[in-house]
């Protein structure tokens, strides 16, 4: 293996096969080799069984070979992603949200491991810029207004007047279009900051200064992540996390760089009978309200702008929708275990979500549901926190390749439930 890496300048994708025969110590040899590799942090996959008599052994071996082949075929793309990370710059709008330590990072470690730069601004910068875009007679979001920024006017015209989306003003947290105007202004304020500071991915704290006193940042994060803006026009994708979750935003960035498409942010809400429920406290990008190859404007038409839940005193609209069934999606999260980075991921197959499901959870929040390839308790145990990033497609081979090349730990479960891992 060392000779292979020295001669090729590439990583070695190692499979250990131990033939099952009681008369020879095949498993002993395989475990001895595996133990030696584990000690020095080299990942491998171990297959054990009677390949001559048990067809499952051949199937397992072929499955692993196919997985590693896909990883090898993605090598150039993955190396390009790793190179691009050194040109990425994160914007933190606000600090730690809701006392969640898993939303914070050591920015020096980010620089050392991934090469990423970092910028931070207070959320008040958003408010100052947003309030310069609209003239309010009284409190912003709750009074008569005159729009001063053409972009806000165009977005309001497209979404509301031209009916690209459904607006529900029946809840106390969203009584009229005024809050939507304020939320759109926050989005364009963030967009201006992103351009001014050369930002490539970001997070906004939101809770609870914005959500308690001004309005939620749901429209901001939904459209930052999306491939078209609230005016219906194509735009650059800026991976963005709620609650300023920095490692989730980085996970989204990696998924986006691998696919060139949007990646979303969600809560690990529930897992029951082999089905994972992904929700978020106010938004999923509209890109996920349909199939990946659908017209993005048609997906905007499915977005539902509904008054937020009672947890957010300032109110505002969520961006609600449902992801259709029959699609493969990757869910992933970078995190730290004993202060060392690891990447956890798996693939799900989405199932259709009936609109009545919103009554079961939180009425105004978006939902993705998908079948998982491993037992519920295993997924709960291995997942490093309450948040995750998601993207269309099975990216698990690419993520194994990425983590191996970056030199971080990983626990990644393929479509067939097979675990690929490396110690942190």
ZIDA-V572337 format. One record per backbone hydrogen bond with DSSP energy under -1.0 kcal/mol. NH is the residue of the N-H (numbers start at 1). CO is the residue of the C=O. E is the energy in kcal/mol with one decimal. If there is no record, write none. Layout:
# ZIDA-V572337
NH/CO/E
NH/CO/E
This chain:
# ZIDA-V572337
5/1/-2.4
6/2/-2.4
7/3/-2.7
8/4/-2.5
9/5/-2.0
16/45/-3.1
18/47/-3.0
20/49/-1.7
24/21/-2.0
26/24/-1.9
29/25/-2.2
30/26/-2.2
31/27/-2.7
32/28/-2.1
33/29/-2.3
34/30/-2.7
35/31/-2.7
36/32/-1.8
37/33/-2.1
38/34/-2.6
39/35/-1.9
41/38/-1.6
42/37/-2.6
45/14/-1.8
47/16/-3.1
49/18/-2.0
51/49/-1.1
54/50/-2.9
57/54/-1.4
59/55/-2.1
60/56/-2.6
61/57/-2.5
62/58/-2.8
63/59/-2.4
64/60/-2.2
65/61/-2.4
66/62/-2.5
67/63/-2.2
68/64/-2.7
69/65/-2.2
70/66/-2.4
71/67/-2.0
72/68/-2.7
73/69/-2.7
74/70/-1.2
75/72/-1.3
78/74/-2.8
79/75/-2.9
80/76/-1.9
81/77/-2.0
82/78/-2.4
83/79/-2.1
84/80/-2.5
85/81/-1.7
86/83/-1.1
87/84/-2.2
88/85/-1.7
90/117/-2.4
91/201/-1.6
92/119/-2.8
93/203/-2.7
94/92/-1.0
94/121/-2.2
100/97/-2.0
103/100/-1.6
104/101/-1.6
110/106/-2.1
111/107/-2.0
112/108/-2.5
113/109/-3.1
114/110/-2.4
115/110/-1.3
116/110/-1.0
117/88/-2.4
119/90/-2.4
121/92/-2.5
125/122/-1.6
127/123/-1.5
128/124/-2.6
129/125/-1.8
130/126/-2.9
131/127/-2.6
133/130/-1.3
135/146/-3.3
137/144/-2.7
142/139/-2.2
146/135/-2.1
148/133/-2.8
149/133/-1.7
153/149/-1.7
154/150/-2.7
155/151/-2.3
156/152/-2.4
157/153/-2.4
158/154/-2.4
159/155/-2.8
160/156/-2.1
161/156/-1.4
162/157/-2.1
165/163/-1.2
166/303/-2.6
168/305/-2.4
174/171/-1.8
181/177/-2.1
182/178/-2.0
183/179/-2.7
184/180/-2.7
185/181/-2.1
186/182/-2.0
187/183/-1.8
188/184/-2.3
189/185/-2.2
190/186/-2.4
191/187/-2.3
192/188/-2.1
193/189/-2.0
194/190/-2.6
195/191/-2.0
196/192/-2.5
197/193/-2.4
199/194/-2.5
200/89/-2.5
201/89/-1.5
202/239/-2.6
203/91/-2.3
204/241/-2.0
205/93/-2.9
207/205/-3.0
210/206/-1.5
211/206/-1.6
212/208/-1.7
213/209/-1.8
214/210/-2.4
216/315/-1.7
221/217/-2.2
222/218/-2.5
223/219/-2.1
224/220/-2.0
225/221/-1.9
229/233/-2.6
232/229/-2.1
235/227/-2.1
238/224/-2.7
241/202/-1.8
244/204/-1.7
245/242/-1.8
246/103/-2.6
246/244/-1.1
249/245/-2.1
250/246/-2.1
251/247/-2.1
252/248/-2.7
253/249/-2.4
254/250/-2.3
255/251/-2.3
256/252/-2.7
257/253/-2.9
258/254/-2.0
259/255/-1.6
260/256/-3.8
264/390/-2.5
266/388/-2.4
267/279/-5.2
268/386/-2.9
269/267/-1.7
269/277/-1.4
270/277/-1.5
272/275/-2.2
275/272/-1.2
276/370/-3.1
277/270/-3.5
278/368/-3.3
279/267/-1.5
282/280/-1.2
288/285/-2.3
289/286/-2.4
294/291/-1.7
299/295/-1.4
300/296/-1.8
301/297/-2.0
303/300/-1.2
304/320/-2.5
305/166/-3.4
308/316/-2.3
312/309/-1.5
314/211/-2.6
315/312/-1.2
316/173/-2.5
318/306/-2.9
319/282/-3.5
320/304/-3.1
323/367/-1.5
326/350/-3.0
329/348/-2.4
330/391/-2.8
331/346/-2.5
332/389/-2.4
333/344/-2.4
335/342/-2.5
337/340/-3.3
340/337/-1.6
342/335/-2.8
343/409/-1.8
344/333/-2.2
345/411/-1.6
346/331/-2.2
348/329/-3.0
349/371/-1.6
350/327/-3.2
351/369/-2.4
357/354/-2.6
358/355/-1.6
359/356/-1.2
361/357/-1.2
365/362/-1.8
367/321/-2.1
368/278/-2.3
370/276/-2.1
371/349/-2.9
372/274/-2.3
379/375/-2.0
380/376/-2.4
381/377/-2.2
382/378/-2.4
383/379/-2.0
388/266/-2.0
389/332/-3.1
390/264/-1.7
391/330/-1.8
393/328/-3.2
399/395/-2.3
400/396/-2.2
401/397/-2.2
402/398/-2.5
403/399/-2.7
404/400/-2.5
405/401/-2.2
406/402/-2.5
407/403/-1.8
408/403/-2.0
409/341/-2.0
410/422/-1.6
411/343/-2.4
412/420/-3.0
413/345/-2.5
414/418/-2.7
417/414/-2.2
420/412/-3.0
422/410/-2.3
